[in-house]
Amino acid sequence: MEPSLDRRGFLAGAAAAGASLGFGASAGGLARVAARTAGPPIRGPVIRRGAAGFSQAAHVYNMRFDNVLPTLVARPLDSADVRTAVKWGVAHGVPLRARSGGHSYAGYSTLSGGMVLDLRNLHTISIDPHAGTATIGAGAQLIDVYAALAASGLTIPAGSCPSVGIAGHALGGGMGLAGRRFGLTADNLLSAQIVTADGQLLTVSAHEHPDLYWALRGGGGGNFGVVTRFTFRVHSVPRTVAWFVVRWPASSGADALGAWQTWAPHARNELTSIFHLNGGGFDPVRVTGQYFGPASDLGSLLAPITSVPGAGVSTGNLGFLPAQLMWAGCSSLSLSACHTAGTRPGGTLPRESFQAKSDYVSKPLPSSARNALVDAALARAQLPGSGAILFDSYGGAINDVAPAATAFVHRRVLFCIQYLTYDGGGSWLSATHARMRPYVTGGAYFNYTDPSLPNWQTAYYGSNYPRLESIRRAVDPHHYFNFPQAIGR
């Protein structure tokens, strides 16, 4: 039988008038305040604080940020609306945050006061079979991208959370269970349309505005403008793919992690896997993965990890889209239900309250580190809420790209560690992350955004940061697009 994995299981004006409007002090007089009250003159809806539906429109995926409320949420219908909203925001001094799926770990797709530009209506997906490309609106969610492309036997590599927006995911890199086969989402970006702070709509590619194109492939969402659509290289996929889950008791955790870390980054490129240490719930230790081939191959392919004592193995074949629904925790749901409630009609998935940190590892972890990680997961299981430590395998097509070829610099690593805690556990998170400092590179994954990360410039971007800062100054010299970890702050 196929694994039963839910989302958590898998991831384990005048000053006074201006303030009353939520924008802070206004530099203009009453006429300017009145102009700002209505919001940007776009064709799409503008939902102001106090209006019906505002609370649902304002909230992001992570419930930790439910008290962070903008003054208005604007939902543009197209790129022209986005240009209008950006020009209006700049002209009136109104801060802006763009939102694709609203999954920023640090809540950077919302703000207190100001305007959220919710791109949900920019969700069109079109395929050019002759060019081998797909053009995807910035507000499309990953499960809808998978569904639209799978209908033509195609895909792009991306993550497993169904309601993550394509924009933030791709701009930060985009790791998923096809990553070792096809690379990161950003590696497959051929061109994009972006609205810059001066209101221009630019098409960027290797041939047009190549520096900005370079920056958009891993430079992180929210830094350079509002991307309205992407064109990606697409890949043919077989009718079925193989899935696998290998489970161990906690007593085998350190040995299983040792076997996995020497195997996973060097396995066939067609195979991508994730190692889980779960702090609460079921399966304290397990590996999940996807293989572009038949399940009959898995006996030999998985032997390096299934030889660890205590292994229990489940495998099978599924159609490509059913496999993505399974990884999303939606095997028993319709496609429309496989969205966060309130983000799409029919969506049923709950929001969550969580915190996270990340590390990159370039040398195999010694037994002392592996035992410490297992102990940390067991300790989290004794606390309220739950948590997990997840290890995403790199190598393959991800590491075939040079660190300076795109803005995503982490190309010489074995895997990425994500430390997650749900419904509390912040002290556990900080302590576990600190405990691993001697064993890791000091790098971090932008899409696992950590608002408390010191030296985030180097951690996220490494040696690519100076070039990113130069590009940022060129396209947004006054830093209109801003957030606590914006490039150039």
URLIN-V777414 format. One record per pair of residues at least 12 apart in sequence whose C-alpha atoms are under 6 Angstrom apart, sorted by the first residue. I is the first residue (numbers start at 1). J is the second residue. Records with the same first field share a line. If there is no record, write none. Layout:
I = J / J
//
This chain:
5 = 329
6 = 329
7 = 329
12 = 278 / 388
13 = 25 / 26 / 28 / 33
14 = 26
22 = 71 / 113
23 = 113 / 114
40 = 85 / 88
42 = 81
44 = 75 / 76 / 77
45 = 75
46 = 73 / 74
47 = 72 / 73
48 = 72
49 = 71 / 72
60 = 102
61 = 102 / 103 / 351
62 = 352 / 353
63 = 352 / 353
64 = 353
68 = 111 / 112
69 = 112
70 = 111 / 112 / 113 / 114 / 115
71 = 113 / 114
72 = 115
73 = 115 / 116
74 = 117 / 118
75 = 118
77 = 121
83 = 199
87 = 199
94 = 114
95 = 114
96 = 114 / 115 / 116
97 = 109 / 116
98 = 116 / 117
99 = 117 / 118 / 119
100 = 119 / 139 / 165 / 167
101 = 164 / 165
105 = 449
106 = 449 / 451
119 = 139
120 = 139
122 = 137 / 138 / 139
123 = 137 / 139 / 140
124 = 136 / 137
132 = 234
133 = 232 / 233 / 234
134 = 231 / 232
135 = 230 / 231
136 = 229 / 230
137 = 229
138 = 167 / 228 / 229
139 = 165
140 = 165 / 166
141 = 163 / 164 / 165 / 166
142 = 162 / 164
143 = 162
153 = 236 / 237
154 = 235 / 236 / 237
155 = 234 / 235
156 = 234
157 = 178 / 179 / 185
158 = 174 / 175 / 176 / 185
159 = 175 / 176
160 = 327 / 328
161 = 328
162 = 328
163 = 339
168 = 221
170 = 185 / 186
171 = 216 / 217 / 218 / 220 / 221
172 = 218 / 219 / 220 / 446 / 447
173 = 186 / 218
177 = 272
180 = 269 / 272 / 396 / 397 / 398
181 = 269 / 270 / 397
182 = 397
183 = 397 / 398
186 = 217
188 = 232 / 233
189 = 232
190 = 231 / 232
191 = 204 / 205 / 231
192 = 204 / 229 / 230
193 = 227 / 228 / 229
194 = 226 / 227 / 228
195 = 225 / 226
196 = 225
197 = 476
214 = 406
215 = 407
217 = 406 / 407
218 = 407 / 408
219 = 407
223 = 486
239 = 319
240 = 318 / 319 / 320
241 = 291 / 292 / 293 / 317 / 318 / 320
242 = 290 / 291 / 294 / 295 / 316 / 317
243 = 289 / 290 / 315 / 316
244 = 288 / 289 / 314 / 315
245 = 287 / 288 / 313 / 314
246 = 286 / 287 / 312 / 313
247 = 285 / 286 / 311 / 312
248 = 285 / 310 / 311
250 = 284 / 285
253 = 285
254 = 370 / 371
259 = 305
260 = 305
264 = 393
265 = 393 / 394 / 395 / 414
269 = 396
270 = 291 / 292
271 = 290 / 291
272 = 289 / 290
273 = 288 / 289 / 393
274 = 287 / 288 / 391 / 392
275 = 287 / 390 / 391
276 = 389 / 390
277 = 388 / 389
278 = 377 / 388
279 = 377 / 378 / 380 / 381 / 386 / 387 / 388
280 = 381 / 386
295 = 316 / 317
353 = 422 / 423
354 = 421 / 422
355 = 420 / 421
356 = 419 / 420
357 = 418 / 419 / 450
358 = 417 / 418 / 419 / 444
359 = 416 / 417 / 443 / 444
360 = 416 / 440 / 441 / 443
361 = 413 / 414 / 415 / 440 / 441
362 = 413 / 414
385 = 422 / 423
386 = 422
387 = 420 / 421 / 422
388 = 420
389 = 418 / 419
390 = 417 / 418
391 = 416 / 417
392 = 415 / 416
393 = 415
394 = 414 / 415
399 = 411
409 = 461
442 = 459
443 = 459 / 460
444 = 459 / 460
445 = 460
446 = 460
469 = 487 / 488
//
